[in-house]
Amino acid sequence: MHITIDARGLSCPMPQQMTINAIRTAKPGKMIIVLADEAGARGSVIRTARALQLPYKLERNADEYKIYISREELWMERWSMPVD
């Protein structure tokens, strides 16, 4: 199963914020697919994946970008401290 984010026609920061929300809600093992048609949106989504150290793959089809982000365990989740 995967999560698809349709960010076509949206400008920053909306595609990035939608991607962050999907990463927060998705469990490790899920694939997040972001559809974008602007280079700025593509760049911000890729920077988000890189900052969180998540693997991604970029495809370009005509006037559209598809960014596949593999939702793995985040480094901050591995280091989280239990709350009393």
Secondary structure, 3 states (H helix, E strand, C coil): CEEEEECCCCCCCHHHHHHHHHHHHCCCCCEEEEEECCHHHHHHHHHHHHHCCCCEEEEEECCEEEEEEECCCCHHHHCCCCCC
